[in-house]
Amino acid sequence: MTTLFPIDRIAPSLLAAALLAAVAGHADAQQAQLLPQQQRITDEAIHADHGTYEATQGRIQALNDGGRPIRDYHLSKAQCWLDVSFHEYSRNDRSAFPQQTLTESEKLIIGMEQGVSPLPTDTPLVNNAKYLRDDLWQRLRVLHGAPGFVCAQQQVACGEVELVHAGNEFNQQQWRHSKPYIQIAEELVNEAEALARQCNVGPAIVAAPGPLVANVLFEFDRDAYRDIRTYSLESVDRALASIADESLQLEGVTLVGHADRMQGRGFDANQALSERRARTVRELLIGRGVAPASIRYEYKGDTQQVQQCDGVRPRAALLECLLPNRRVEVRFDVTR
């Protein structure tokens, strides 16, 4: 492994403290400790913390060298916790997030080193991270119980961590800073579902593929084709391409229209708005070759918000934050 800094540039006392903490954590199941935030103002202190990260990375590498595959859920999750910790540390995050995510990484490392079974699969919202995108969390929970989970462990683990990462960014700097990590998590969930569907789990288990899910997003208080966020159509096209590439049979499509919690044009407007959005997506799918008779739709108005955006200001930022609620959920039900 390449070291981040030459060893002789680190102050001896700080380096010794960092390495002793790492060794103690390995031997006595104690936490790897970053130096106190107020000390992170010198090159020596930062280099010492990098030594702690290097030591933790070395323990993950040792577990892999010992036979635990990189795709393993717990090894992947330890790595992803470590990665987001170092990412935010490097961005000068002065909250408890870098230390707490490093601690989560080491908890899993210790369990693997000691041969604990079963290892935990929970994902704590460290540093009181905001719970965002319940729809993505639900899809990840389904994957945990799917026969194809064995092929999607790495993506599931890192998707969970990135949702926590996004929630921490939301608390600190609101939606604009959390959005990139939500997008990473969404891509990981989509990839995990595809890997689980394609997983060869053996002749003893015939895995029924779960539905492919896409979300078509609309501008505020709008419902026409021209009002769709263009990039959100990519998820529909990816799903249709997966059906063809994986030789799946499309049994039916369910469209569920939604609106955000803003009132729009007046009383009951959100219920009617969600219906119009579902109808628009129905026509869109027919234009892409989906048989009209296979499409059914329903509409939920603003009763199923996946993102709350409490306290987001100003109004323009709030409307952008609420975008995932202005959706039509497209569920492609497939068989082999």
C-alpha positions as CSV (number, residue, x, y, z in Angstrom):
1,M,0.0,0.0,0.0
2,T,1.3,3.5,-0.8
3,T,1.8,5.7,2.2
4,L,0.2,9.1,2.1
5,F,3.2,10.9,3.6
6,P,6.9,10.1,4.1
7,I,7.3,8.6,7.5
8,D,10.2,11.0,8.5
9,R,8.0,14.1,8.1
10,I,5.7,13.2,11.0
11,A,6.5,14.5,14.4
12,P,7.7,11.5,16.5
13,S,5.4,12.1,19.5
14,L,2.3,12.5,17.4
15,L,3.2,9.6,15.2
16,A,3.8,7.4,18.2
17,A,0.5,8.4,19.7
18,A,-1.4,7.5,16.4
19,L,0.4,4.2,16.0
20,L,-0.1,3.2,19.6
21,A,-3.8,4.0,19.4
22,A,-4.0,1.8,16.3
23,V,-2.1,-1.0,17.9
24,A,-4.2,-0.8,21.0
25,G,-7.4,-0.8,19.0
26,H,-6.2,-4.0,17.2
27,A,-5.3,-5.8,20.3
28,D,-7.8,-4.6,22.8
29,A,-10.9,-3.8,20.7
30,Q,-10.5,-0.1,21.3
31,Q,-11.3,2.6,18.8
32,A,-8.8,4.1,16.4
33,Q,-8.7,7.7,17.5
34,L,-8.1,10.8,15.5
35,L,-6.5,13.7,17.3
36,P,-8.8,16.3,18.9
37,Q,-10.3,18.7,16.4
38,Q,-8.5,21.7,17.9
39,Q,-5.1,20.0,17.2
40,R,-5.8,19.6,13.5
41,I,-4.0,22.8,12.6
42,T,-0.5,21.6,12.0
43,D,1.1,19.4,9.4
44,E,2.3,17.1,12.1
45,A,-1.2,16.5,13.5
46,I,-2.7,15.9,10.1
47,H,0.1,13.5,9.2
48,A,-0.5,11.6,12.5
49,D,-4.1,11.2,11.7
50,H,-3.2,10.0,8.3
51,G,-1.1,7.4,10.1
52,T,-4.3,6.2,11.9
53,Y,-6.1,6.0,8.6
54,E,-3.2,4.0,7.1
55,A,-3.2,1.6,10.0
56,T,-6.9,1.0,9.6
57,Q,-6.6,0.5,5.9
58,G,-3.8,-2.0,6.6
59,R,-6.1,-4.0,8.8
60,I,-8.8,-4.2,6.0
61,Q,-6.1,-5.3,3.6
62,A,-4.9,-7.9,6.0
63,L,-8.4,-9.3,6.2
64,N,-8.6,-9.5,2.5
65,D,-5.2,-11.1,2.3
66,G,-6.4,-13.6,4.8
67,G,-9.2,-14.8,2.5
68,R,-12.2,-12.5,3.0
69,P,-13.2,-11.3,-0.5
70,I,-13.5,-7.6,-1.3
71,R,-17.1,-8.1,-2.3
72,D,-18.0,-9.4,1.2
73,Y,-20.7,-7.2,2.8
74,H,-18.9,-6.5,6.0
75,L,-15.4,-5.9,4.5
76,S,-17.0,-3.6,1.9
77,K,-18.9,-1.7,4.6
78,A,-15.8,-1.3,6.7
79,Q,-14.0,0.1,3.7
80,C,-16.8,2.4,2.8
81,W,-17.1,3.8,6.3
82,L,-13.3,4.4,6.2
83,D,-13.6,6.1,2.8
84,V,-16.3,8.5,3.8
85,S,-14.5,9.2,7.1
86,F,-11.3,10.1,5.2
87,H,-13.2,12.0,2.6
88,E,-14.8,14.3,5.1
89,Y,-11.7,14.6,7.2
90,S,-9.9,15.8,4.0
91,R,-12.6,18.4,3.5
92,N,-11.9,19.7,7.0
93,D,-15.2,18.5,8.5
94,R,-14.9,19.6,12.1
95,S,-17.9,17.7,13.3
96,A,-17.8,14.2,15.0
97,F,-18.6,12.6,11.7
98,P,-15.0,11.6,10.7
99,Q,-14.3,10.0,14.0
100,Q,-17.7,8.2,14.3
101,T,-17.5,6.8,10.8
102,L,-13.9,5.6,11.5
103,T,-15.3,4.0,14.6
104,E,-18.0,2.2,12.6
105,S,-15.3,0.9,10.3
106,E,-13.2,-0.4,13.1
107,K,-16.1,-2.1,14.9
108,L,-16.6,-4.2,11.8
109,I,-12.9,-4.8,11.4
110,I,-12.6,-6.0,15.0
111,G,-15.6,-8.4,14.6
112,M,-14.0,-9.9,11.5
113,E,-10.6,-10.2,13.1
114,Q,-12.1,-12.0,16.1
115,G,-14.3,-14.2,14.0
116,V,-17.6,-12.9,15.4
117,S,-20.7,-14.5,13.8
118,P,-23.1,-13.2,12.9
119,L,-21.8,-9.8,12.3
120,P,-24.2,-6.8,12.6
121,T,-25.9,-5.5,9.4
122,D,-27.5,-2.4,10.9
123,T,-26.4,1.0,9.6
124,P,-26.4,3.7,12.4
125,L,-27.2,7.3,11.4
126,V,-23.9,8.5,12.9
127,N,-23.5,12.1,14.0
128,N,-27.3,12.3,14.0
129,A,-27.4,12.1,10.2
130,K,-30.7,13.0,8.6
131,Y,-32.7,10.0,7.4
132,L,-33.1,10.6,3.7
133,R,-34.8,8.8,0.8
134,D,-36.9,6.1,2.6
135,D,-37.5,4.6,-0.8
136,L,-33.8,3.7,-1.3
137,W,-33.5,2.4,2.3
138,Q,-36.5,0.1,1.6
139,R,-35.0,-1.2,-1.6
140,L,-31.8,-2.0,0.2
141,R,-33.7,-3.9,2.9
142,V,-35.3,-6.0,0.2
143,L,-31.9,-6.8,-1.3
144,H,-30.7,-8.1,2.1
145,G,-33.3,-10.9,1.9
146,A,-32.9,-11.6,-1.9
147,P,-31.2,-14.8,-3.1
148,G,-29.0,-12.7,-5.3
149,F,-27.7,-10.7,-2.4
150,V,-24.5,-12.7,-2.5
151,C,-23.6,-11.0,-5.8
152,A,-24.6,-7.5,-4.6
153,Q,-23.1,-7.2,-1.1
154,Q,-20.5,-4.6,-1.9
155,Q,-23.0,-2.2,-3.6
156,V,-25.6,-2.7,-0.8
157,A,-23.0,-2.0,1.9
158,C,-21.7,1.2,0.2
159,G,-25.2,2.4,-0.7
160,E,-26.2,2.3,2.9
161,V,-23.1,4.2,4.0
162,E,-23.6,6.8,1.2
163,L,-27.1,7.5,2.4
164,V,-25.7,8.2,5.9
165,H,-23.1,10.4,4.3
166,A,-25.8,12.3,2.5
167,G,-27.8,12.7,5.7
168,N,-24.8,14.2,7.5
169,E,-24.2,16.6,4.6
170,F,-27.9,17.6,4.7
171,N,-27.6,18.5,8.4
172,Q,-24.5,20.6,7.9
173,Q,-25.1,22.4,4.6
174,Q,-28.6,21.3,3.4
175,W,-29.7,19.8,0.2
176,R,-27.2,21.2,-2.2
177,H,-24.3,19.4,-0.5
178,S,-26.2,16.2,0.2
179,K,-27.5,15.7,-3.4
180,P,-24.3,14.3,-4.9
181,Y,-24.1,11.5,-2.3
182,I,-27.8,10.7,-2.8
183,Q,-27.1,10.3,-6.5
184,I,-24.2,8.0,-5.6
185,A,-26.4,5.9,-3.3
186,E,-29.2,5.7,-6.0
187,E,-26.7,4.5,-8.6
188,L,-25.4,1.9,-6.1
189,V,-28.9,0.6,-5.4
190,N,-29.7,0.3,-9.1
191,E,-26.4,-1.5,-9.6
192,A,-27.1,-3.8,-6.7
193,E,-30.5,-4.8,-8.0
194,A,-29.1,-5.6,-11.4
195,L,-26.4,-7.7,-9.9
196,A,-28.9,-9.5,-7.7
197,R,-31.1,-10.3,-10.6
198,Q,-28.3,-11.7,-12.7
199,C,-26.7,-13.7,-9.8
200,N,-26.3,-17.4,-10.4
201,V,-27.4,-18.7,-7.0
202,G,-27.3,-22.3,-8.1
203,P,-29.8,-24.9,-9.3
204,A,-31.3,-25.4,-5.8
205,I,-32.6,-21.9,-5.7
206,V,-34.6,-20.4,-8.5
207,A,-34.5,-16.7,-7.8
208,A,-37.6,-14.8,-9.0
209,P,-36.3,-11.4,-10.2
210,G,-37.7,-8.5,-8.3
211,P,-39.3,-5.5,-10.1
212,L,-37.1,-3.0,-11.8
213,V,-37.8,0.4,-10.4
214,A,-37.4,3.8,-12.0
215,N,-38.5,7.3,-11.0
216,V,-39.6,10.0,-13.4
217,L,-39.2,13.4,-11.8
218,F,-41.3,16.5,-12.6
219,E,-40.8,20.2,-12.1
220,F,-42.9,21.9,-9.3
221,D,-46.6,22.0,-10.0
222,R,-46.2,20.6,-13.5
223,D,-47.2,17.3,-15.2
224,A,-46.5,17.4,-18.9
225,Y,-43.8,15.6,-20.8
226,R,-41.8,18.9,-21.3
227,D,-41.9,19.3,-17.5
228,I,-39.9,16.0,-16.8
229,R,-36.4,16.3,-15.6
230,T,-34.7,14.8,-18.6
231,Y,-32.0,12.9,-16.8
232,S,-34.6,11.0,-14.8
233,L,-35.8,9.4,-18.1
234,E,-32.4,7.6,-18.1
235,S,-33.6,5.3,-15.3
236,V,-36.6,4.2,-17.4
237,D,-34.4,3.6,-20.4
238,R,-31.9,1.6,-18.3
239,A,-34.7,-0.6,-16.9
240,L,-36.0,-1.3,-20.4
241,A,-32.5,-2.0,-21.6
242,S,-32.0,-4.4,-18.7
243,I,-35.2,-6.3,-19.6
244,A,-33.8,-6.8,-23.1
245,D,-30.2,-7.6,-22.1
246,E,-31.2,-10.0,-19.4
247,S,-33.8,-11.8,-21.5
248,L,-36.6,-11.0,-19.0
249,Q,-40.3,-11.1,-19.7
250,L,-42.2,-8.0,-19.0
251,E,-45.4,-9.1,-17.2
252,G,-46.8,-5.6,-16.4
253,V,-46.0,-2.1,-15.4
254,T,-47.3,-0.2,-12.4
255,L,-47.1,3.6,-12.3
256,V,-47.6,5.3,-9.0
257,G,-48.0,9.1,-9.2
258,H,-46.8,11.4,-6.4
259,A,-46.6,15.0,-5.6
260,D,-44.6,17.0,-3.0
261,R,-46.1,18.5,0.1
262,M,-46.6,21.9,-1.4
263,Q,-50.2,22.8,-2.2
264,G,-49.7,23.9,-5.8
265,R,-52.9,25.1,-7.4
266,G,-55.3,24.7,-4.4
267,F,-57.4,22.2,-2.5
268,D,-56.8,18.5,-3.5
269,A,-54.5,19.8,-6.2
270,N,-51.7,17.3,-5.3
271,Q,-54.0,14.3,-5.7
272,A,-55.1,15.4,-9.2
273,L,-51.5,16.5,-10.1
274,S,-50.1,13.0,-9.2
275,E,-52.8,11.4,-11.4
276,R,-51.9,13.6,-14.4
277,R,-48.2,12.8,-14.0
278,A,-49.0,9.1,-14.0
279,R,-51.0,9.5,-17.2
280,T,-48.1,11.4,-18.8
281,V,-45.6,8.6,-18.0
282,R,-48.1,6.0,-19.3
283,E,-48.0,7.8,-22.7
284,L,-44.3,8.0,-22.5
285,L,-44.0,4.2,-22.0
286,I,-46.4,3.5,-24.8
287,G,-44.1,5.6,-27.0
288,R,-41.2,3.4,-26.0
289,G,-43.0,0.3,-27.1
290,V,-44.7,-0.9,-23.9
291,A,-48.1,-2.4,-24.6
292,P,-50.9,-0.2,-23.3
293,A,-52.8,-3.1,-21.8
294,S,-49.8,-4.0,-19.6
295,I,-49.8,-0.6,-17.9
296,R,-51.8,0.2,-14.8
297,Y,-51.5,3.3,-12.7
298,E,-52.5,4.7,-9.4
299,Y,-51.9,8.0,-7.6
300,K,-51.0,8.9,-4.1
301,G,-51.0,12.7,-4.0
302,D,-48.6,13.9,-1.3
303,T,-49.2,11.0,1.1
304,Q,-45.9,9.2,0.5
305,Q,-43.1,11.7,0.8
306,V,-39.6,10.1,0.5
307,Q,-37.8,13.3,1.4
308,Q,-39.0,15.8,4.0
309,C,-36.6,18.8,3.7
310,D,-37.6,20.2,7.0
311,G,-36.1,23.6,7.6
312,V,-34.7,24.1,4.1
313,R,-34.6,27.7,3.0
314,P,-35.0,29.7,0.8
315,R,-38.0,28.6,-1.2
316,A,-36.0,27.7,-4.3
317,A,-33.8,25.4,-2.3
318,L,-36.8,23.8,-0.7
319,L,-38.5,23.1,-4.0
320,E,-35.3,21.5,-5.3
321,C,-34.9,19.4,-2.2
322,L,-38.5,18.2,-2.6
323,L,-37.9,17.1,-6.1
324,P,-37.7,13.3,-5.3
325,N,-41.3,13.6,-4.1
326,R,-42.5,14.9,-7.4
327,R,-42.2,11.6,-9.1
328,V,-43.9,8.8,-10.9
329,E,-42.6,5.5,-9.6
330,V,-42.3,3.0,-12.5
331,R,-42.3,-0.6,-11.4
332,F,-41.6,-3.1,-14.2
333,D,-42.7,-6.6,-13.1
334,V,-40.6,-9.2,-14.8
335,T,-40.1,-13.0,-15.0
336,R,-37.4,-15.1,-16.6
